[in-house]
Amino acid sequence: MVTLDEIQTAYYMVAATGVLVAAVYYVLNLRVSQRNQQLSLKTQELTLKAQQQASETRQAQLFMQIFDSFHSRDAIENFLDVMEMEWSDPEDYMRRYSAKKNRASMYAYGNYLEGIAVLVKRKLIDPEIIYDIHTTNITEFWEKYEPVIKYLRGKWGTPLFYSLVEYLAGEMASIAERRSVPVASSTGTLGESTQ
């Protein structure tokens, strides 16, 4: 016959085996969980890398579109027309260039810069990229047309007229300052004069 001691011994062995099985299951579960976490981290890293590459590709595409449009014959002619115009003050500008045909180049170039400014302001393109290809043209345009634009803001009651061009010119001046590149300024609003 089986004694009470034997039953207790068998019971302890079954209980110990249960604890051992539970401990092994717990350790295996921990290892699987750690592997899953590592895989999840690797997946996140790959996803972030893919997103970064997509962003860089999008910026490169935007850059090429801006670069191509800036170097188109029409853009070059507009910029040259705009920069060749001469006047003594905003009212003189309005007298000399009141015809739509004469102001079309200024509006075409200004609108182009407004579009670039939207991309910069919404952080769709790095302003450093724009600085590398456009800084001189942007600051020259703003410095030359700032008095006319501010005059037109008051005359037309449109305080935001070409405000994004002003923003973009300010960004270019900030980058020039960070890079320790002097920006010539006849008005003193964009940076120190090189003269």
SETIKE-108164 format. One record per residue: residue in three letters; y, x, z of N, C-alpha, C, O in turn. Coordinates in nm, 3 decimals. Each point is the difference from the previous one (the first is absolute). Example, Ala and Ser with C-alpha at 12.3 -4.5 7.8 and 13.67 -1.06 7.14 Angstrom:
2
residuo, n_py, n_px, n_pz, ca_py, ca_px, ca_pz, c_py, c_px, c_pz, o_py, o_px, o_pz
ALA, -0.569, 1.319, 0.780, 0.119, -0.089, 0.000, 0.120, 0.090, 0.000, -0.002, 0.104, 0.066
SER, 0.107, -0.139, -0.138, 0.119, 0.082, 0.006, 0.109, -0.077, 0.073, 0.111, 0.051, 0.017
END
This chain:
195
residuo, n_py, n_px, n_pz, ca_py, ca_px, ca_pz, c_py, c_px, c_pz, o_py, o_px, o_pz
MET, -0.117, 0.080, 0.000, 0.117, -0.080, 0.000, 0.127, 0.086, 0.000, -0.001, 0.117, 0.040
VAL, 0.108, -0.180, -0.087, 0.126, 0.074, -0.015, 0.079, -0.017, 0.129, 0.015, -0.111, 0.052
THR, 0.034, 0.221, -0.003, 0.073, -0.004, 0.126, 0.150, -0.021, -0.029, 0.049, 0.015, -0.112
LEU, 0.018, -0.049, 0.218, 0.145, -0.024, -0.009, 0.073, 0.127, -0.040, 0.099, -0.006, -0.073
ASP, -0.145, 0.119, 0.119, 0.062, 0.128, -0.035, -0.011, 0.027, -0.150, 0.094, 0.049, -0.062
GLU, -0.208, -0.082, 0.006, -0.021, 0.023, -0.144, 0.091, -0.092, -0.082, 0.055, 0.040, -0.102
ILE, -0.041, -0.164, 0.149, 0.088, -0.096, -0.070, 0.144, 0.049, 0.007, 0.072, -0.006, -0.099
GLN, -0.030, 0.052, 0.215, 0.137, 0.050, 0.014, 0.021, 0.123, -0.088, 0.106, 0.013, -0.062
THR, -0.201, 0.074, 0.056, 0.010, 0.120, -0.083, 0.013, -0.039, -0.146, 0.083, 0.053, -0.074
ALA, -0.168, -0.148, 0.032, 0.006, -0.046, -0.140, 0.137, -0.065, -0.027, 0.060, 0.021, -0.105
TYR, -0.012, -0.098, 0.201, 0.131, -0.066, -0.015, 0.111, 0.104, -0.015, 0.087, -0.014, -0.086
TYR, -0.089, 0.117, 0.171, 0.103, 0.106, -0.008, -0.007, 0.073, -0.134, 0.103, 0.036, -0.056
MET, -0.223, -0.014, 0.006, -0.016, 0.069, -0.128, 0.056, -0.085, -0.115, 0.066, 0.052, -0.090
VAL, -0.094, -0.181, 0.095, 0.054, -0.091, -0.103, 0.152, -0.004, 0.009, 0.069, 0.004, -0.102
ALA, -0.016, -0.013, 0.223, 0.145, -0.003, 0.019, 0.063, 0.130, -0.047, 0.104, -0.001, -0.066
ALA, -0.165, 0.114, 0.100, 0.053, 0.130, -0.042, -0.005, 0.013, -0.152, 0.093, 0.052, -0.062
THR, -0.201, -0.100, 0.002, -0.011, 0.003, -0.146, 0.109, -0.086, -0.062, 0.059, 0.039, -0.101
GLY, -0.031, -0.154, 0.159, 0.107, -0.088, -0.050, 0.136, 0.067, 0.007, 0.081, -0.009, -0.093
VAL, -0.056, 0.078, 0.205, 0.127, 0.072, 0.016, 0.009, 0.112, -0.103, 0.106, 0.021, -0.059
LEU, -0.216, 0.051, 0.039, -0.004, 0.108, -0.097, 0.026, -0.052, -0.141, 0.078, 0.057, -0.076
VAL, -0.145, -0.167, 0.040, 0.020, -0.060, -0.132, 0.145, -0.045, -0.016, 0.060, 0.021, -0.106
ALA, -0.002, -0.080, 0.209, 0.140, -0.044, -0.006, 0.093, 0.119, -0.017, 0.097, -0.007, -0.075
ALA, -0.125, 0.116, 0.145, 0.084, 0.120, -0.010, -0.009, 0.060, -0.141, 0.102, 0.037, -0.058
VAL, -0.222, -0.030, 0.003, -0.017, 0.052, -0.136, 0.073, -0.090, -0.100, 0.069, 0.049, -0.089
TYR, -0.084, -0.180, 0.104, 0.069, -0.096, -0.088, 0.151, 0.019, 0.009, 0.070, -0.002, -0.101
TYR, -0.018, 0.019, 0.222, 0.143, 0.018, 0.021, 0.049, 0.128, -0.069, 0.104, -0.002, -0.066
VAL, -0.177, 0.113, 0.080, 0.038, 0.127, -0.062, -0.001, -0.014, -0.153, 0.093, 0.044, -0.068
LEU, -0.198, -0.105, 0.015, -0.007, -0.021, -0.145, 0.114, -0.088, -0.049, 0.060, 0.026, -0.104
ASN, -0.029, -0.128, 0.179, 0.110, -0.090, -0.035, 0.133, 0.075, 0.001, 0.083, -0.022, -0.088
LEU, -0.064, 0.109, 0.186, 0.122, 0.080, 0.007, 0.012, 0.090, -0.123, 0.108, 0.011, -0.058
ARG, -0.217, 0.052, 0.018, 0.002, 0.089, -0.116, 0.033, -0.077, -0.127, 0.079, 0.047, -0.083
VAL, -0.138, -0.162, 0.066, 0.028, -0.083, -0.117, 0.147, -0.042, 0.001, 0.067, 0.001, -0.104
SER, -0.018, -0.038, 0.219, 0.141, -0.040, 0.013, 0.094, 0.116, -0.034, 0.101, -0.020, -0.068
GLN, -0.134, 0.141, 0.114, 0.082, 0.118, -0.031, -0.002, 0.028, -0.150, 0.104, 0.031, -0.058
ARG, -0.221, -0.041, -0.005, -0.009, 0.022, -0.145, 0.084, -0.103, -0.074, 0.069, 0.032, -0.097
ASN, -0.075, -0.155, 0.142, 0.079, -0.106, -0.065, 0.150, 0.027, 0.014, 0.076, -0.022, -0.094
GLN, -0.036, 0.070, 0.211, 0.140, 0.035, 0.020, 0.042, 0.114, -0.092, 0.107, -0.003, -0.059
GLN, -0.192, 0.104, 0.048, 0.031, 0.113, -0.088, 0.009, -0.046, -0.145, 0.090, 0.042, -0.073
LEU, -0.182, -0.127, 0.032, 0.004, -0.054, -0.136, 0.127, -0.083, -0.022, 0.062, 0.006, -0.106
SER, -0.027, -0.082, 0.208, 0.121, -0.082, -0.009, 0.124, 0.089, -0.013, 0.090, -0.029, -0.079
LEU, -0.084, 0.137, 0.158, 0.112, 0.093, -0.009, 0.006, 0.066, -0.137, 0.108, 0.014, -0.059
LYS, -0.223, 0.027, 0.007, -0.003, 0.061, -0.133, 0.044, -0.100, -0.106, 0.071, 0.035, -0.094
THR, -0.113, -0.159, 0.109, 0.041, -0.105, -0.095, 0.150, -0.021, 0.007, 0.067, -0.014, -0.102
GLN, -0.014, 0.012, 0.225, 0.145, -0.015, 0.015, 0.074, 0.117, -0.062, 0.101, -0.019, -0.067
GLU, -0.151, 0.140, 0.088, 0.063, 0.118, -0.059, -0.001, -0.007, -0.152, 0.100, 0.029, -0.065
LEU, -0.214, -0.068, 0.010, -0.010, -0.014, -0.145, 0.093, -0.108, -0.053, 0.061, 0.016, -0.105
THR, -0.051, -0.126, 0.178, 0.090, -0.108, -0.040, 0.144, 0.046, 0.003, 0.077, -0.027, -0.093
LEU, -0.038, 0.098, 0.201, 0.136, 0.052, 0.010, 0.029, 0.100, -0.112, 0.109, 0.000, -0.057
LYS, -0.206, 0.084, 0.027, 0.017, 0.098, -0.106, 0.016, -0.070, -0.135, 0.084, 0.040, -0.081
ALA, -0.163, -0.143, 0.058, 0.010, -0.076, -0.125, 0.136, -0.070, -0.009, 0.061, -0.003, -0.107
GLN, -0.013, -0.052, 0.218, 0.131, -0.065, 0.002, 0.110, 0.103, -0.027, 0.096, -0.029, -0.072
GLN, -0.109, 0.147, 0.131, 0.100, 0.105, -0.021, 0.000, 0.043, -0.146, 0.107, 0.019, -0.060
GLN, -0.224, -0.003, 0.002, -0.008, 0.038, -0.141, 0.059, -0.109, -0.089, 0.069, 0.030, -0.098
ALA, -0.095, -0.156, 0.132, 0.056, -0.111, -0.078, 0.153, 0.001, 0.011, 0.070, -0.023, -0.098
SER, -0.020, 0.050, 0.218, 0.145, 0.006, 0.020, 0.061, 0.116, -0.079, 0.104, -0.016, -0.063
GLU, -0.170, 0.131, 0.066, 0.050, 0.115, -0.076, -0.004, -0.028, -0.150, 0.091, 0.040, -0.073
THR, -0.195, -0.107, 0.028, -0.010, -0.036, -0.142, 0.112, -0.096, -0.037, 0.063, 0.014, -0.105
ARG, -0.037, -0.114, 0.192, 0.107, -0.096, -0.026, 0.135, 0.072, -0.005, 0.084, -0.030, -0.085
GLN, -0.062, 0.124, 0.178, 0.125, 0.075, 0.000, 0.012, 0.085, -0.127, 0.109, 0.011, -0.057
ALA, -0.218, 0.048, 0.014, 0.003, 0.080, -0.123, 0.032, -0.088, -0.121, 0.076, 0.040, -0.088
GLN, -0.134, -0.160, 0.085, 0.029, -0.092, -0.110, 0.147, -0.043, 0.003, 0.066, -0.003, -0.104
LEU, -0.017, -0.030, 0.222, 0.142, -0.036, 0.012, 0.089, 0.116, -0.043, 0.098, -0.018, -0.072
PHE, -0.134, 0.137, 0.118, 0.077, 0.118, -0.037, 0.005, 0.014, -0.152, 0.107, 0.022, -0.056
MET, -0.221, -0.034, -0.009, -0.003, 0.017, -0.146, 0.081, -0.109, -0.070, 0.067, 0.028, -0.100
GLN, -0.072, -0.149, 0.150, 0.080, -0.107, -0.060, 0.149, 0.030, 0.016, 0.078, -0.016, -0.094
ILE, -0.039, 0.058, 0.213, 0.141, 0.034, 0.024, 0.040, 0.120, -0.085, 0.105, 0.000, -0.063
PHE, -0.190, 0.101, 0.063, 0.027, 0.121, -0.077, 0.014, -0.033, -0.149, 0.094, 0.046, -0.065
ASP, -0.188, -0.125, 0.013, 0.006, -0.038, -0.143, 0.123, -0.082, -0.031, 0.066, 0.023, -0.102
SER, -0.034, -0.120, 0.187, 0.117, -0.083, -0.028, 0.129, 0.080, 0.014, 0.096, -0.023, -0.074
PHE, -0.092, 0.117, 0.168, 0.118, 0.083, 0.017, 0.023, 0.090, -0.121, 0.114, 0.028, -0.037
HIS, -0.221, 0.017, -0.023, 0.011, 0.091, -0.114, -0.005, -0.071, -0.135, -0.013, 0.064, -0.104
SER, 0.024, -0.196, 0.106, 0.006, -0.072, -0.126, 0.138, 0.021, -0.062, 0.098, 0.029, 0.069
ARG, -0.092, -0.043, -0.197, 0.127, 0.019, -0.071, 0.107, -0.095, 0.053, 0.115, 0.040, 0.020
ASP, -0.152, -0.167, 0.002, 0.097, -0.098, 0.049, 0.057, 0.040, 0.136, 0.120, -0.010, 0.024
ALA, -0.208, 0.055, 0.066, 0.046, 0.038, 0.134, 0.093, 0.120, -0.008, 0.102, 0.004, 0.068
ILE, -0.137, 0.093, -0.149, 0.085, 0.119, -0.014, 0.135, -0.039, -0.059, 0.104, 0.047, 0.046
GLU, -0.105, -0.132, -0.149, 0.126, -0.044, -0.060, 0.084, -0.078, 0.100, 0.122, 0.019, 0.008
ASN, -0.186, -0.108, 0.069, 0.073, -0.076, 0.103, 0.063, 0.093, 0.102, 0.118, -0.015, 0.034
PHE, -0.195, 0.112, 0.014, 0.054, 0.092, 0.099, 0.117, 0.081, -0.057, 0.102, 0.016, 0.066
LEU, -0.118, 0.035, -0.188, 0.108, 0.077, -0.061, 0.124, -0.087, -0.023, 0.112, 0.044, 0.026
ASP, -0.132, -0.166, -0.074, 0.113, -0.092, -0.018, 0.072, -0.024, 0.132, 0.123, 0.005, 0.007
VAL, -0.201, -0.031, 0.098, 0.055, -0.028, 0.132, 0.080, 0.119, 0.053, 0.109, -0.017, 0.054
MET, -0.163, 0.135, -0.070, 0.065, 0.117, 0.056, 0.117, 0.050, -0.085, 0.084, 0.075, 0.049
GLU, -0.076, -0.117, -0.175, 0.111, 0.040, -0.085, 0.123, -0.089, 0.017, 0.110, 0.038, -0.041
MET, -0.127, -0.154, 0.101, 0.113, -0.090, 0.020, 0.100, 0.064, 0.096, -0.039, 0.064, 0.098
GLU, 0.166, -0.081, -0.127, 0.106, 0.057, 0.083, 0.099, -0.109, 0.038, 0.032, -0.086, -0.082
TRP, 0.017, 0.090, 0.204, 0.100, -0.093, 0.048, 0.068, 0.059, 0.121, -0.053, 0.093, 0.062
SER, 0.169, -0.146, -0.028, 0.074, 0.055, 0.113, -0.029, -0.075, 0.130, 0.002, 0.060, 0.108
ASP, -0.029, -0.190, -0.117, -0.031, -0.082, 0.117, -0.080, -0.122, -0.048, -0.014, -0.020, -0.120
PRO, -0.039, -0.060, 0.211, -0.082, -0.114, -0.041, 0.071, -0.098, -0.095, -0.062, -0.054, -0.092
GLU, 0.191, 0.032, 0.115, 0.071, -0.091, -0.089, 0.013, 0.058, -0.140, -0.008, -0.072, -0.100
ASP, 0.028, 0.204, 0.092, 0.003, 0.068, -0.130, -0.137, -0.012, -0.068, -0.009, -0.019, -0.121
TYR, -0.096, 0.031, 0.201, -0.136, -0.017, -0.054, -0.013, -0.139, -0.061, -0.051, -0.014, -0.111
MET, 0.095, -0.088, 0.183, -0.012, -0.138, -0.049, 0.082, -0.020, -0.128, -0.043, -0.073, -0.090
ARG, 0.160, 0.135, 0.080, 0.082, -0.012, -0.122, -0.069, 0.068, -0.118, -0.009, -0.056, -0.109
ARG, -0.039, 0.177, 0.132, -0.059, 0.078, -0.109, -0.137, -0.051, -0.044, -0.034, 0.002, -0.118
TYR, -0.044, -0.048, 0.215, -0.139, -0.034, -0.030, -0.033, -0.146, 0.031, -0.109, -0.031, 0.047
SER, 0.204, -0.056, -0.073, -0.021, -0.141, 0.032, -0.098, -0.068, -0.096, -0.062, -0.099, 0.037
ALA, 0.048, 0.150, -0.156, -0.093, -0.061, -0.095, -0.143, 0.017, 0.050, -0.035, 0.104, 0.055
LYS, -0.046, -0.208, -0.075, -0.140, 0.005, 0.045, -0.072, 0.122, -0.058, -0.079, 0.065, 0.068
LYS, 0.110, -0.037, -0.192, -0.065, 0.112, -0.068, 0.024, 0.131, 0.075, -0.090, 0.082, 0.012
ASN, 0.211, -0.064, 0.037, 0.034, 0.124, 0.069, -0.064, 0.010, 0.139, -0.037, 0.109, 0.044
ARG, 0.023, -0.224, 0.025, -0.058, 0.002, 0.134, -0.152, -0.008, -0.001, -0.063, 0.021, 0.103
ALA, 0.004, -0.050, -0.218, -0.146, -0.016, -0.008, -0.074, 0.125, 0.046, -0.103, -0.010, 0.067
SER, 0.154, 0.127, -0.103, -0.067, 0.124, 0.040, 0.002, 0.016, 0.151, -0.099, 0.041, 0.060
MET, 0.213, -0.072, 0.002, 0.010, 0.011, 0.146, -0.097, -0.097, 0.067, -0.069, 0.038, 0.095
TYR, 0.063, -0.161, -0.144, -0.091, -0.098, 0.059, -0.146, 0.039, -0.026, -0.085, -0.013, 0.088
ALA, 0.056, 0.059, -0.208, -0.138, 0.039, -0.032, -0.046, 0.113, 0.092, -0.110, -0.006, 0.055
TYR, 0.192, 0.107, -0.039, -0.039, 0.112, 0.084, 0.000, -0.040, 0.148, -0.091, 0.036, 0.074
GLY, 0.190, -0.111, -0.033, 0.006, -0.047, 0.139, -0.120, -0.087, 0.035, -0.057, 0.013, 0.108
ASN, 0.019, -0.103, -0.197, -0.115, -0.087, 0.024, -0.129, 0.081, 0.007, -0.089, -0.029, 0.080
TYR, 0.080, 0.131, -0.164, -0.116, 0.089, 0.003, -0.010, 0.067, 0.138, -0.108, 0.006, 0.059
LEU, 0.220, 0.044, -0.009, 0.000, 0.063, 0.133, -0.030, -0.101, 0.111, -0.065, 0.034, 0.099
GLU, 0.110, -0.158, -0.116, -0.032, -0.104, 0.098, -0.151, -0.020, 0.007, -0.056, -0.014, 0.109
GLY, -0.010, 0.014, -0.225, -0.145, -0.015, -0.002, -0.071, 0.113, 0.072, -0.094, -0.023, 0.075
ILE, 0.140, 0.145, -0.099, -0.059, 0.114, 0.070, 0.025, -0.012, 0.150, -0.088, 0.030, 0.081
ALA, 0.207, -0.074, -0.044, 0.034, -0.014, 0.142, -0.092, -0.100, 0.070, -0.038, 0.020, 0.115
VAL, 0.003, -0.128, -0.184, -0.091, -0.099, 0.058, -0.134, 0.067, 0.032, -0.057, -0.021, 0.107
LEU, 0.006, 0.100, -0.201, -0.128, 0.069, 0.021, 0.009, 0.096, 0.119, -0.094, 0.009, 0.080
VAL, 0.205, 0.062, -0.070, 0.019, 0.095, 0.111, 0.012, -0.075, 0.132, -0.064, 0.036, 0.099
LYS, 0.147, -0.140, -0.097, 0.026, -0.073, 0.125, -0.126, -0.069, 0.052, -0.021, -0.007, 0.121
ARG, -0.062, -0.042, -0.211, -0.124, -0.066, 0.042, -0.116, 0.098, 0.018, -0.114, -0.039, 0.024
LYS, 0.147, 0.167, -0.035, -0.097, 0.108, 0.022, -0.118, -0.007, -0.099, -0.113, 0.035, 0.034
LEU, 0.143, -0.079, -0.155, -0.101, -0.002, -0.105, -0.004, 0.132, -0.076, -0.097, 0.032, -0.068
ILE, 0.206, 0.044, 0.081, 0.003, 0.134, -0.057, 0.078, 0.090, 0.095, 0.098, -0.041, 0.061
ASP, -0.143, 0.162, -0.050, 0.060, 0.097, 0.091, 0.138, 0.041, -0.052, 0.012, 0.042, -0.115
PRO, 0.092, -0.053, 0.197, 0.134, 0.039, -0.046, 0.008, 0.148, -0.040, 0.086, 0.038, -0.080
GLU, -0.173, 0.043, 0.135, -0.003, 0.143, -0.036, -0.034, 0.016, -0.149, 0.053, 0.089, -0.067
ILE, -0.139, -0.175, 0.016, -0.036, 0.004, -0.143, 0.122, -0.034, -0.084, 0.030, 0.067, -0.099
ILE, 0.041, -0.170, 0.139, 0.121, -0.040, -0.074, 0.103, 0.112, 0.008, 0.067, 0.030, -0.098
TYR, -0.056, 0.031, 0.214, 0.094, 0.111, 0.016, -0.031, 0.111, -0.100, 0.090, 0.056, -0.062
ASP, -0.218, -0.025, 0.048, -0.038, 0.110, -0.087, 0.035, -0.023, -0.147, 0.024, 0.096, -0.073
ILE, -0.019, -0.221, 0.029, 0.032, -0.023, -0.142, 0.137, -0.061, -0.024, 0.052, 0.009, -0.111
HIS, 0.008, -0.070, 0.212, 0.123, -0.078, -0.024, 0.121, 0.036, 0.084, 0.109, -0.052, -0.028
THR, -0.120, 0.134, 0.126, 0.106, 0.012, 0.099, 0.139, 0.020, -0.060, 0.094, -0.067, 0.041
THR, -0.080, 0.158, -0.134, 0.132, 0.028, -0.057, 0.058, -0.122, -0.069, 0.116, -0.035, 0.020
ASN, -0.197, -0.030, -0.100, 0.048, -0.117, -0.073, 0.040, -0.113, 0.093, 0.101, -0.067, -0.021
ILE, -0.181, 0.045, 0.125, 0.029, -0.109, 0.094, 0.129, 0.029, 0.075, 0.087, -0.087, 0.008
THR, -0.074, 0.207, 0.047, 0.121, 0.031, 0.077, 0.123, 0.007, -0.090, 0.108, -0.044, 0.040
GLU, -0.123, 0.098, -0.161, 0.115, 0.002, -0.092, 0.044, -0.141, -0.036, 0.120, -0.031, 0.000
PHE, -0.216, -0.056, -0.030, 0.034, -0.139, -0.034, 0.071, -0.066, 0.117, 0.105, -0.061, -0.018
TRP, -0.162, 0.073, 0.140, 0.061, -0.066, 0.115, 0.139, 0.054, 0.028, 0.094, -0.077, 0.023
GLU, -0.079, 0.208, -0.026, 0.131, 0.059, 0.030, 0.105, -0.045, -0.102, 0.115, -0.026, 0.036
LYS, -0.155, 0.018, -0.161, 0.097, -0.039, -0.103, 0.033, -0.148, 0.009, 0.116, -0.038, -0.014
TYR, -0.216, -0.046, 0.037, 0.019, -0.145, -0.006, 0.020, -0.067, 0.135, 0.024, -0.121, 0.005
GLU, -0.033, 0.195, 0.104, 0.018, -0.061, 0.131, 0.133, -0.076, 0.011, -0.001, -0.114, 0.047
PRO, 0.115, 0.172, -0.088, 0.126, -0.076, 0.012, -0.001, -0.128, -0.086, 0.052, -0.103, 0.042
VAL, -0.111, 0.112, -0.160, -0.005, -0.117, -0.089, -0.092, -0.106, 0.060, 0.034, -0.118, 0.001
ILE, -0.149, 0.159, 0.048, -0.097, -0.094, 0.057, 0.060, -0.069, 0.122, -0.013, -0.122, 0.015
LYS, 0.078, 0.198, 0.072, 0.061, -0.061, 0.119, 0.116, -0.093, -0.039, 0.020, -0.103, 0.064
TYR, 0.054, 0.140, -0.166, 0.106, -0.086, -0.051, -0.059, -0.132, -0.051, 0.051, -0.108, 0.031
LEU, -0.159, 0.118, -0.108, -0.064, -0.120, -0.056, -0.062, -0.085, 0.110, -0.001, -0.123, -0.012
ARG, -0.052, 0.184, 0.117, -0.053, -0.077, 0.113, 0.107, -0.091, 0.057, -0.023, -0.119, 0.025
GLY, 0.143, 0.177, -0.005, 0.110, -0.079, 0.055, 0.051, -0.104, -0.099, 0.024, -0.115, 0.036
LYS, -0.008, 0.156, -0.160, 0.054, -0.091, -0.103, -0.093, -0.119, -0.024, 0.047, -0.113, -0.014
TRP, -0.177, 0.138, 0.009, -0.096, -0.106, -0.029, -0.053, -0.068, 0.126, -0.071, -0.101, -0.010
GLY, 0.103, 0.154, 0.126, -0.053, -0.057, 0.124, -0.151, 0.020, 0.013, -0.071, -0.086, 0.051
THR, 0.025, 0.201, -0.098, -0.145, 0.031, 0.004, -0.019, 0.131, 0.077, -0.011, 0.107, -0.060
PRO, 0.007, -0.115, 0.192, -0.007, 0.123, 0.080, -0.128, 0.081, -0.020, -0.006, 0.117, 0.039
LEU, -0.096, -0.175, -0.100, -0.125, 0.072, -0.020, -0.015, 0.057, -0.141, -0.104, 0.056, -0.035
PHE, 0.209, -0.072, -0.047, -0.006, 0.052, -0.136, -0.030, 0.150, 0.003, 0.078, 0.079, 0.054
TYR, -0.190, -0.041, -0.111, -0.047, 0.138, -0.006, -0.011, 0.066, 0.137, 0.017, 0.122, 0.013
SER, -0.045, -0.203, 0.089, -0.021, 0.058, 0.133, -0.126, 0.084, 0.004, -0.010, 0.095, 0.078
LEU, -0.087, -0.128, -0.162, -0.122, 0.080, -0.004, 0.025, 0.135, -0.068, -0.065, 0.099, 0.033
VAL, 0.159, -0.095, -0.128, 0.037, 0.129, -0.060, 0.065, 0.087, 0.108, -0.026, 0.120, 0.008
GLU, 0.110, -0.181, 0.073, 0.064, 0.071, 0.111, -0.106, 0.052, 0.097, 0.005, 0.115, 0.044
TYR, -0.101, -0.201, -0.012, -0.111, 0.040, 0.089, -0.076, 0.118, -0.060, -0.028, 0.098, 0.069
LEU, -0.005, -0.107, -0.198, -0.076, 0.106, -0.067, 0.078, 0.131, -0.002, -0.056, 0.106, 0.025
ALA, 0.185, -0.114, -0.053, 0.084, 0.121, 0.002, 0.003, 0.061, 0.139, -0.003, 0.122, 0.015
GLY, 0.008, -0.206, 0.087, -0.004, 0.049, 0.139, -0.133, 0.067, 0.031, -0.003, 0.103, 0.067
GLU, -0.107, -0.160, -0.116, -0.132, 0.062, 0.020, -0.004, 0.137, -0.066, -0.052, 0.096, 0.058
MET, 0.106, -0.087, -0.179, -0.001, 0.128, -0.071, 0.084, 0.104, 0.075, -0.037, 0.117, 0.007
ALA, 0.149, -0.162, 0.050, 0.084, 0.092, 0.078, -0.072, 0.046, 0.127, 0.010, 0.116, 0.040
SER, -0.084, -0.208, 0.023, -0.076, 0.036, 0.121, -0.108, 0.103, -0.032, -0.021, 0.095, 0.076
ILE, -0.047, -0.116, -0.188, -0.104, 0.095, -0.039, 0.062, 0.136, -0.030, -0.052, 0.104, 0.040
ALA, 0.165, -0.106, -0.112, 0.069, 0.126, -0.032, 0.038, 0.073, 0.129, -0.012, 0.122, 0.010
GLU, 0.059, -0.198, 0.089, 0.038, 0.060, 0.128, -0.122, 0.060, 0.071, 0.007, 0.111, 0.053
ARG, -0.119, -0.185, -0.053, -0.122, 0.052, 0.063, -0.050, 0.126, -0.070, -0.054, 0.090, 0.063
ARG, 0.073, -0.086, -0.194, -0.045, 0.116, -0.077, 0.107, 0.109, -0.002, -0.020, 0.105, -0.062
SER, 0.130, -0.128, 0.127, 0.113, 0.094, 0.004, 0.053, 0.031, -0.139, 0.030, 0.114, -0.034
VAL, -0.018, -0.221, -0.047, 0.057, 0.012, -0.133, 0.134, -0.073, 0.003, 0.003, -0.120, 0.026
PRO, 0.107, 0.190, -0.053, 0.130, -0.068, 0.003, 0.010, -0.103, -0.111, -0.045, 0.023, -0.113
VAL, 0.104, -0.137, 0.146, 0.023, -0.105, -0.098, 0.150, -0.009, -0.021, 0.075, -0.030, 0.094
ALA, -0.030, 0.056, -0.216, 0.144, -0.008, -0.030, 0.045, -0.143, 0.019, -0.068, -0.094, -0.042
SER, 0.182, 0.077, 0.103, 0.052, -0.133, 0.023, 0.151, 0.001, -0.010, 0.069, 0.068, 0.075
SER, -0.020, -0.146, -0.170, 0.145, -0.010, -0.013, 0.058, -0.092, 0.105, 0.117, 0.012, 0.035
THR, -0.199, -0.106, 0.017, 0.049, -0.097, 0.097, -0.033, 0.040, 0.143, 0.061, -0.052, 0.094
GLY, -0.155, 0.142, -0.076, -0.038, 0.042, 0.133, -0.100, -0.092, 0.065, -0.034, 0.020, 0.117
THR, -0.016, -0.122, -0.189, -0.091, -0.094, 0.062, -0.145, 0.041, -0.009, -0.082, -0.051, 0.077
LEU, 0.047, 0.140, -0.167, -0.141, 0.036, -0.017, -0.038, 0.134, 0.058, -0.117, 0.022, 0.030
GLY, 0.207, 0.064, -0.014, -0.036, 0.132, 0.053, 0.116, 0.093, -0.015, 0.109, -0.040, -0.042
GLU, -0.130, 0.164, 0.078, 0.107, 0.098, -0.008, 0.018, 0.045, -0.143, -0.096, 0.011, -0.076
SER, 0.219, 0.014, 0.041, 0.030, 0.047, -0.134, -0.045, 0.144, -0.019, 0.003, 0.080, 0.094
THR, -0.044, -0.047, -0.216, -0.042, 0.136, -0.028, 0.120, 0.086, -0.040, -0.015, 0.120, -0.024
GLN, 0.132, -0.179, 0.017, 0.119, 0.074, -0.041, 0.065, 0.068, 0.117, 0.102, 0.067, -0.017
END
